[in-house]
């Protein structure tokens, strides 16, 4: 739906421990199951870049992500974000599958 800098809401700033209305990187998406939206995701990252990496087919993460693919590409792209929840680290990794390149109108898939 939306990706970029956004102002942090007061309840979010309290949880993140940063000033209200500060800018943060935000990405809003819907996750689908059985062609129905089942989750709205709204992660915030305090103005720190995400880390991208090409996954080669020898890596366990590549192997797990590629189980749904009919053909295996030489690499898959992934990005990682590190968050803290109650002082415990939460590492989120998203692996982009080749089907994302076949979307003709990506914005319509998140509406």
C-alpha positions in Angstrom: 0.0 0.0 0.0 2.6 2.5 1.1 6.3 2.6 1.7 8.5 5.6 2.8 8.9 8.0 5.6 5.9 8.6 7.9 5.2 10.4 11.2 5.1 8.1 14.2 1.8 8.1 16.1 1.9 8.9 19.9 1.2 5.2 20.9 3.9 4.0 18.5 6.4 6.5 19.8 5.8 5.4 23.4 6.5 1.8 22.5 9.6 2.7 20.5 10.9 5.1 23.1 11.3 7.9 20.6 9.9 11.4 20.2 6.3 11.7 19.0 5.8 12.8 15.5 9.4 11.8 14.5 9.8 10.4 11.0 10.4 6.7 10.6 10.5 4.3 7.7 7.1 2.7 7.3 5.7 0.0 5.0 2.0 -0.9 5.0 0.9 -4.1 3.3 -1.8 -6.7 3.4 -0.9 -10.3 3.7 -3.3 -12.7 1.8 -4.3 -16.3 2.3 -6.7 -18.1 0.0 -7.0 -14.8 -2.0 -8.4 -13.0 1.1 -6.6 -10.3 3.1 -5.9 -11.7 6.5 -3.2 -9.4 8.0 -2.5 -5.7 7.8 1.2 -5.1 8.5 2.5 -1.7 9.5 6.2 -2.0 10.6 8.1 1.1 11.6 11.9 1.4 11.6 13.5 4.5 13.2 15.2 6.0 10.1 17.6 3.2 9.7 18.1 1.5 6.3 17.0 -2.0 5.7 19.6 -4.6 4.8 19.3 -6.4 1.4 21.1 -9.5 0.3 21.2 -11.9 -2.5 20.6 -15.5 -1.2 22.5 -18.2 -3.1 20.9 -21.6 -3.5 23.3 -23.1 -1.0 21.9 -21.2 1.9 19.2 -22.8 4.2 16.9 -19.8 4.0 17.0 -20.0 0.1 16.2 -23.7 0.3 13.2 -23.2 2.7 11.8 -20.3 0.7 12.2 -22.1 -2.7 10.0 -25.1 -1.7 7.0 -23.5 -3.3 8.8 -22.7 -6.6 8.6 -24.9 -9.7 11.9 -23.7 -11.1 14.9 -22.6 -9.0 16.5 -19.3 -9.8 20.3 -18.9 -9.1 19.5 -16.5 -6.2 16.6 -14.9 -4.3 16.7 -11.4 -2.8 15.9 -10.9 0.9 15.9 -8.0 3.3 16.2 -8.0 7.1 15.1 -5.7 9.9 16.0 -5.9 13.5 13.4 -4.9 16.1 13.3 -5.1 19.8 10.2 -6.2 21.7 10.4 -5.9 25.5 14.2 -5.7 25.2 14.3 -8.9 23.2 15.6 -8.8 19.6 13.1 -9.7 16.8 14.8 -10.3 13.4 12.4 -10.2 10.5 13.5 -11.6 7.2 11.5 -11.2 4.0 12.5 -13.3 0.9 11.1 -12.0 -2.4 10.0 -14.8 -4.7 10.2 -14.5 -8.5 6.4 -14.2 -8.8 6.6 -10.7 -7.5 8.1 -9.7 -10.8 5.0 -10.9 -12.7 2.7 -8.5 -10.9 1.3 -6.1 -13.5 -0.1 -3.7 -11.0 1.5 -4.2 -7.6 -0.5 -1.5 -5.9 -3.8 -3.2 -6.7 -2.7 -6.3 -4.7 -2.5 -4.3 -1.5 -5.9 -2.5 -1.8 
